[in-house]
Amino acid sequence: MLWVKSFHIVFVASWFAGLFYLPRIFVNLAMVPSESVAERERLLLMARKLMRFTTLLAVPALILGLLLWLYYGIGLGPGNGWMHAKLLTVLLVLGYHHACGVMLRKFELGNNRRNHVWYRWFNEAPVIMLVVVVVLVVVKPF
């Protein structure tokens, strides 16, 4: 079980690293002047590759987490309300990940309507979600 847990932590940390950096690329994309085609294309290429890589990291993180939960029984049984809160937070992270993909497609199509300040605030959400997940798993407040 410790091997599974170790790799789960590594993949979750890697997944979040991608979710921390992808919106930073969106900040830069939102700031690119319309005449800077090469800069825009370079940033879009970076965002596409990072989105693909981040998605590939999310898959084993989720599979290993499900394995810990359903096979090893971590968080099952009475007195494990923290696990319900963690699962809700994981769903929020998945929604955030999906939203990043939607925003990337809008940038690719030239349909972005948000400014760089909005993306700076959007970039804070995964930090908050990671803190919530870590506190729930380590402290188990309920």
N, C-alpha and C positions, 0 to 999 in steps of 0.2 A: 504494500500500500504506500510506503514512503516514496518509492520510485514514481508511482503514479502522481502522488501529491507534488513531488518535486517538479516533474515535467509540467504539471498543471500550472504551477506558479510561474515557471519560466515562460510558458506560452501566453498566460494572462498578462504578464509584465510586457512581453513583446507586442502583444495585441494593443495594449494601452499606449505603448510608445508610438505606434502608428497613429492611433487616435489623437494623441497629443500633437503630432507634427502635421498631419493632413490639414487641419483647419488653419495652421500657420501658412501653409501654401495658399489657402483660400484668401487669407489676409493679403498676401502679396499679389495674387491674381486680381483682387478687387482694386488694388492700387495701380495696376498697369495701365498706362495711357493707351488709348485706342490705336495709336499709330505704332506702338511697339509690338508688332506681330511676332517677331522672333522670341522676345521675352515671354510673351503670353504662351506661345507654343512650347517653350522649354518648361515653363511652370506646369502646364497641362500634362506634359509627358511625365514629369516628376510625380504629379498628383495621381495619374493613372497607375503608374508602377507601384506607388506606395499604397494605393487603395487595393490593388490586386494582392500585394504582399500581406497587407494587414488582414485581408479576408482569409488568406491561407493560414495565417497565424490564429485566427479566431476559431477555426474548425477544430483543431486538436485541443485548444483550451476548453471548448464546450464539451467535446467528447470525453475528455479526461475528467472534467467536472461532473458530468453525468455519471461516469463510472464510479467516482468517489461517493456520490450521493446514493445511487441506486444499487450498486454492487457491494460497496464497502459499508453502506449504511450511515455515512456521515450526515448528520442533520435529520435523520429519521427518528420517529418516536416522539413521545411527549416532551415538553420543555425545550423545543427547538424552534421557537418563533423566529429566532435570528435567521434561520435558513429560509423561511418564507420571505423575509425582508430582503435577504441576499438574492433570492431568485427573482424577486420583483426588480431589484436593481440591475441584475443581469439582463432582464428584458428591456430595461431602459437603455442599457449600453448597446444592446442589439438594435434598438430603435435609433440611437445616435449614429451607429455605424451605417445603418441604412440611409439615414438623413444625409450623411456625408456623401454617399453614392449619388443621391438625388441632386445634391448641390454640385457635385462634380459634373454630372450630365448637363446641368444648367449652364455652367461655365463653358463646357464644350460647345453647346449650342448658341452661346452668346446671349443667354437669357437671364443672366444674373442681375438682380435688382437691388442687392444689398451692398452696403459699403463696408470698408475694412473695419470700422469700429464694431459693427454687428458681429463680424467674424471673430474679432478679438474676444468679445463676450461669449460667443458660442464655443470658443476654444477652452473656456474654463469648465464646462460641464463634465468632461471626462475626469478631470482632477477631483471634482466633488464626488463623482460616482466611485472612483477608486478609493478615496478616503472612507466612504460609507461602507464599501465591501470589506475593506481591511478591518475596520472597527467591528463590523458585525462578526467576522470570522474569528478575530483574535479575542475580543472582549465578550462576545456572545451576551449582549445586554438583556435579552429576553428569550 
